[in-house]
Amino acid sequence: MKNTGKLGIILLVFTLVAIVFIDLTKDSQTDWSRSYDQRDKIPFGLYFTRTELAQILSDSTTVTDFNSTNYDDLKQFLPGKEDACLLFIVNQFYAGNESIDELLSYVERGGEIFISSNSLPGILLDSLGLSQTYYYPQDFGEVIDVGDRPFALSNGRQAYYNELEYPGLFYGIDTIGVHTAGYFEAGKRKLPNFVEVKRNKGRFLIHLEPLMFSNYYMLQEQNFLYGAAALKMLDRKRVFWYDALFKGSDTARTPLRVLLQHEGLRQAWYLLLFGLLLFLLFRSKREQMAVPVVEAEKNLSKEFARTIATLYYEHGSDSNLLQKKVEYFLYDLRSKFFIDTLHLEDVGFAETLSKKTGVPRVDCERIVNLVNRYRKITYSTDSELMDVHRQIEDFKSKANIL
């Protein structure tokens, strides 16, 4: 048990040392994945924008999350919120046909929707009279430019971005009610990537580069001024931020999500589970069910024989003891050598007994005569009893009768 406990402690210490060693020696690389998640503090997360949005717009602005673009959810959520703005900053904006119709109806009733996405559903573009594509320099007869590209808003605010190789753009804008709110320069052209589309009492603000609102760019002064100016186009005091966490995200939804989202807490949680498993494993071995000890039955043959002998001795019948001695001797002959003792007085019995026991014939004749003489005696003395006992035991010794 002591060795088992020591082994468990050694394994636990070894695990702790291994975790510390891995943490100290690992190469902590920056995560450049484009999550567009308001909880992510990685370069292309939206933590800063979501946290500072209310201050960017105005002190009186309230920002609340909503998490579904399903038709049934929108039908219950949108009524009565025509004085608010729905804000989407996502990699790809997707909604079903019925959901798109519900959003269009919401805007026509006076609502406002801001969408910053790399791609938009065709039905929404068609409904707004827009066409979208991506900027590939070779398609415009230009040389690929890997330098910073200028982006500007209609109010003159400008910023440069170096990670947007193939930005999205709108083309063929000739629909009434559609106004260019922002563009980027490619050669001598100004290609729109941010438009305002008015629909009855409300409007859409469609932006084609969500990366501009990520932590990486919003923490740079010039880019922050551009992003803040784009967001300030919202003129509503209530903003509903679309939280993509509940729509196809890999982020844990369990009550343990706080632990699982942070590497240090996650490692501590797994270590706790591993230690608990070791504890239960070694604890179960130490407190296993006791095996009952089954003692063998005691051999009381000697005690039984002693008791019977004492009874006979106290009774004082020598003849009875002598007859019992003879009868047990005959029983031994029958069970050991399979000899029929009913014909003791036959002439050939002594010879048969000698052949089966290996005892000389003379000794066999002597013992047969002794048995015949005392087999049915009704009276005997102590000396006769002792003499018969001695001769029978001597014969049994010669015949190897245990």
N, C-alpha and C positions, 0 to 999 in steps of 0.2 A: 504493500500500500504506500509506503514512504517513497519508494522508487517511482511509482506512478505519479505521485504529487510533484516530485522534483522534475519529472519529464514535462508535465504540463506547464510548470513555471518557466522551464527552459524554452519551450516552444513559444510561449507568450512573449518572453523577453526578446527572442530572436525575431519575432514578427514586428515588434516595436522598433528594433534596431533597423530592420530592413526598410520599414516605412520612412524612418528618419533619413536613412541613407539615400533612398530614392528621391525624397523631397529636396535634399541638399544638392544632389548631383544632376537632377533632371534639367533639361534645357527648356526654360519657360518661354515658349514661343507665343507670339501674339496671334489670337484667333481673328482672322480676317474674313470669316464667313459673313455673308450678308443676311443677318437674321431679321432685321427690321422689327425687333421686339423691344417694347418699352421698358422691359426689365434688364436688358443686356447693356453692360457697360463696355463691351468690346467696341472696336472702332466703328463698325457698321451696325451697331445697335441704335436704339432710339431713346435711351434713358434720359439724356440731357434734354432733348426736345420735349419729351413728355413732362419732365419735371418743371421746366421753365416756361411751358406754353402759356400758362395763365399770366405770368409777368410779361411775356413778349407781347401779348394782345393788349391787356389792360388789367388793372387791379380788380376791376369789378367783374371780370370774366370768370365763369366757373367751367371747369373741365371734368367731365364724367365719362367713364368707360361704358361701351356696349360691345357685345361679342357675337352677334349673329346677323347674317344677311339672308337667312331663310325667309321665304315669303310669309309664312304664318307668324314668325317672330316680328318681322317688320310691320305687318298689318296691325299688330297689337302695340308695337313700340312707337310708331311715328305719329299717330293722331295726337293733336294738341301740342306738337313740338315744331310747328311751322316757324316759330321765332328763333329757332336754334340752327346750328350747323353740324352736319355729319362730317367728320374728318377721317379720311383713309390715307395712311402712308404704308403701302404694302409693295411687295415685289411684283405681284400680279393681282390685279383686281378681277374677281370673278363673282358673278351672281347669276342666277337663273333668269329665264325670260320673265317669269311672273314677278321676281324680285326687282328686276330692272323697271318693269312697269310701275311697281309700287314706289320706287325711288323717283321716277319721272313725275308721278302724280304728287308726291310729297313736295318736289321743287315747284311744280305749277301752282300749288296751294300757298307758296310763299317761303318754302324751306330753302336752305343753302347746303350744298354738298361740295366739299373740297376733296379731290382725289389726286394723290401723287403715286403713280405706278408706272412700271416699265411696259406694261401691256394692258389693254382694255378689251372687254368683250365686243365682238362685232356688232351685236344688237344695240349696245349703248352708243357706239360710234355712229351707226346708221341713224339712230333716233336723234342724235345731236347734229347730224350733217358734217361729221368729221371723218378724216382718213388719217391713219397713222402708219408710219414706217420707221426705219432706223437709218442713221447717217453712216454710209459706207463711202469713204472718199473716192474709191475707184469708180463708183456709180456716178459721181459728179465730175469725173475727169480730173480729179485732184490727187496729189501725192499724199500718202498717209502722214499725218502730222502727229507725232507722239508728245508734243509739248502741251503746256497748259492751254485749255480752250476757254475763251471768255463767254460767260453767260450774263445776260442782262434782263432787266425788267422794264416794263413800259415807263416806269417813273425814273429811269436812268440809273438805278442801282446796278452795279456790275461786280462780278466775282470770277475767279479763275479756278478751274477744276482739272486735276491731272489724272483721274482714274476713269474718266468717261470716254472710253475708246469709240464706242458706237452708240451715242445718245439717240433717244427717240425724238421724233419730230412729227409735226402735223403738216399736211400739204393739201392744196386745193381748197383753201378756206374761202368760201364765197357765199356762205349761208348767212342770212340776216340774223342778227343777234349774236354772232360769234365775233369776239374781239381778241386780238393777240395781246396777252398780258406779259409774255416773256419770250426770249429767243436766244439762240447762240449763233456766233459768227463762224462761218466756214468759208475761207477765201474772202470773197467780196459779198457773200450772201448772208442774209439774216434769216435763219430757219426757225420758225416758231416751235416752241416746246411747252408753252404754257398759255392756255386760252381761257377766256371767260365766255360762257354760253348762257344767255338769259332765256328763261322759259316762263312766260306769263308773269307771275308775281315773284318768282325765285330765280336762282341761277346755279350753274355748275362752274367750279373752278377746276380745270383739268391740267395737271402737271405731269410731265413724263420722266422725271428723274428723282425717285425717292431717296437716292443716295445723298443728295444734297442736304437732307435733314438728319443725317446720321451724326453720331457723336464726333467722328473724325473731322468732319467739315464744320459742324456747328461750334466747335471749340477753337476754330481759327477765326480771327477777328473779321477779316473781309468776307469770308464765307458765311459767318454768323449774320452779318448785316444783310447779306443777300437773302438768306433763309428766313430771317425775321421779317424782312420786308414782304416776302412772298406770303408768309402766314398772316401778316397784318392786313391783307386784303379781306380777311374774314371780318365782317361787320356785325356779327351777332354776339350777344353777351353770354350765351350758353353754347358750349361746344361738347359734342359727344365724340370721343375718340374711339375708333374701332380697334379693339384689342384682338389681334390675330392669335393669341395664345389658345383660345378654345376652338380654333378652326385649323386643324391639320398640324398643330405644333407638336414637337416631340417633348416639350417641357412636361415634367411630371405634374399630375393633378392631385396626387395623394396628399394627405395631411403632412407628409414628410417632405414636401417639395422644397421647403426652405433649407432642409439639410441636404437634399440631393442637388440643389442648384449651386452650392458652394463646395469647392473641391476639398477644403480642409474639413468642413463639417461632414461631408460625405465619407471621407476616409475615416474619420473618428467613428461614424455610425457603423461602417463595415467592420472596423476593429472591435467595436463593442459587441457586435453580433458574433464575430469569430471567437472572442474571449468567452462569451456566454456559451457557445457551442462546446468549447474545450472544457469549461467548468461542468456542464451537464454530462459530458462524456466521462470525465474522470470521477465525478461525483457518483454517477450510476455504478461504476465499477467498485467504488468503496462501499456502497450501501446496497449491494445486491442481496437478494433474499437468502437467508441462512439455510443451509442444507441440513435437514435433521439427521442425527446420528442414529442409525438402526443397529442396535446391539444384537449379536447372535444369541440364540437360545442356549442357555447353560446346559451342559451335559451332567445330568443328575444320576447317571447309571450307578456310580459308586455309592452315592448316598442311598439309593434305593436298595442296592444289594446289602449295604450295611444295616439298613433298617430291617430287612427281611431276616438277615442272619441274627440280629439281636432278638427278634421275636421268637425265632426258633430256639435260640439259646436260653431265653427266659422261660420258654415252655418246657424245656428239659427233656424232649423226646428224641433220644439218640437214634432209635430205629426209623423214625420219620425222616430225620436228616439223612440217614444212610440211604433210605429208599430214594429220596430226592437226588442225592448225589449220583446214584446209579442211573436214574431216569434221565438226568441231564447228560450223563456220559453217553447213553444210548442215542439221545437226540443229536449230539455232536457227530456220532458215527453216521447217522442217517443223513444229516444236512451236509456233512463234509465229504463223505465217501459214497453216499447213496447206497448204503447197505441196508438190506431188509433185516431188522432185528427181531422179527417174529419167530425166527428159526434159530435161536441161540443154541439150542440143544442138539442141532444137527451135527453129524460127525465132520462135515466139510466146512462148517462155518469159520473155524479157526484158520483154516488154510486160505479161505476167501478173504478174511480180514487181514491176513499177513500180506497177501498180494496187493491189496488196495492201499494199505497204510505203509508198507515197506518195513514193518516191524518183524523181527524174527518170529518164526512159528511158535517157538517155545513160549515167548512172552505173550503171544496172542492166546495160546491155550490157557495160560495161567490167568489172564484177565477175564477170558470167557467163563472159566470155572468160578472165578471170584464173583462175577456179575450174577451167574445162575444161582450161586449160593445165597447171596444177600438181596436178591431182587425182590423177594416176597417175604422177607423175614419180618417178624412182628416184634422181636426184642433183640437188642444189641447193647453192648457196653461201649464205654468211651474209647477203650483201647481198640475195639473192633472198628469203630467209626474212623479213628485216626489211621488205622492200618489200611482200610479200604480207600480213604482219601489219598494216602501216600502212593499206593499202587496205581490208582487211576491217573493221578497227576504225572507220575513217572511215565506211564504209557502214552499220555497225551503229548508229553514232551518228545518222546521218541517218534510219534506219528505227526509231529508238527501241527498239532491242534491248538490254536491260540485261544 
